[in-house]
Amino acid sequence: MSEHQLPPVQFTPEEILYLQDHLSGQRTQWFNYYEACLEEGRDKAAERAHKHYEMFRSLRNKVYHLNGRDTLALGQHEQRWWDQQHDYN
């Protein structure tokens, strides 16, 4: 492999599930912290927390879609019709 070529990125199912769970947990924690800051009137901290929440939400959604998982589905293997794998060419 040359110095100008990156190795292909491949995740195992276990790695994807770990990332999904970790990002979901971080998303939840930042959202709860954001809500607590709003209740306490700490606007600067709430603004910072909301930025972190949005970042983790975005990353979580992208990781969920790596294996075709629907971020809104109730179960581990459920998918909605619009979230099936498609040929985007």
C-alpha positions in Angstrom: 0.0 0.0 0.0 1.3 3.4 -0.9 1.5 6.4 1.4 -1.2 8.1 -0.7 -3.8 5.3 -0.4 -5.9 4.7 2.7 -6.7 1.1 3.8 -10.4 0.2 3.3 -12.5 0.6 6.4 -14.5 -2.5 7.4 -16.4 -3.0 10.6 -17.4 -6.2 12.2 -21.1 -6.5 13.3 -19.8 -6.4 16.9 -17.9 -3.2 16.3 -21.0 -1.6 14.7 -23.2 -2.6 17.6 -20.6 -1.3 20.1 -20.4 2.0 18.3 -24.2 2.3 18.1 -24.6 1.6 21.8 -21.8 4.0 22.8 -23.1 6.8 20.6 -26.7 6.3 21.8 -25.5 6.5 25.4 -23.5 9.7 24.8 -26.5 11.2 22.9 -28.8 10.5 25.9 -26.3 11.8 28.4 -25.8 15.1 26.5 -29.5 15.5 26.0 -30.2 15.0 29.7 -27.4 17.5 30.6 -28.8 20.0 28.1 -32.3 19.8 29.7 -30.8 20.1 33.2 -28.9 23.3 32.1 -32.1 24.8 30.7 -34.0 24.1 33.9 -31.2 25.7 35.9 -30.9 28.7 33.6 -27.3 28.0 32.6 -27.6 29.2 29.0 -23.9 28.9 28.0 -23.6 25.4 29.3 -26.9 24.5 27.6 -25.7 25.8 24.3 -22.5 23.8 24.6 -24.4 20.7 25.6 -26.8 21.1 22.7 -23.9 21.2 20.2 -22.5 18.0 21.7 -26.0 16.4 21.6 -26.4 17.3 17.9 -22.9 15.9 17.1 -23.6 12.5 18.8 -27.0 12.3 17.2 -25.6 12.9 13.8 -22.8 10.3 14.3 -25.3 7.8 15.8 -27.6 8.1 12.8 -24.7 7.5 10.4 -23.4 4.5 12.3 -26.9 3.0 12.5 -27.2 3.3 8.7 -23.8 1.5 8.1 -25.6 -1.8 8.4 -29.0 -0.7 7.2 -30.5 -0.3 10.7 -33.4 2.1 11.0 -32.8 4.7 13.7 -36.5 4.9 14.5 -37.3 1.1 14.4 -38.4 -0.5 17.7 -36.4 -3.6 17.5 -32.8 -4.6 16.7 -33.6 -5.9 13.2 -36.6 -3.8 12.2 -36.4 -1.5 9.2 -38.8 0.8 7.5 -39.4 0.6 3.8 -37.5 3.8 3.1 -34.5 2.6 5.1 -33.8 -0.5 3.1 -30.5 -0.7 1.3 -30.7 1.0 -2.1 -28.5 1.4 -5.1 -27.6 5.2 -5.0 -25.7 5.2 -8.3 
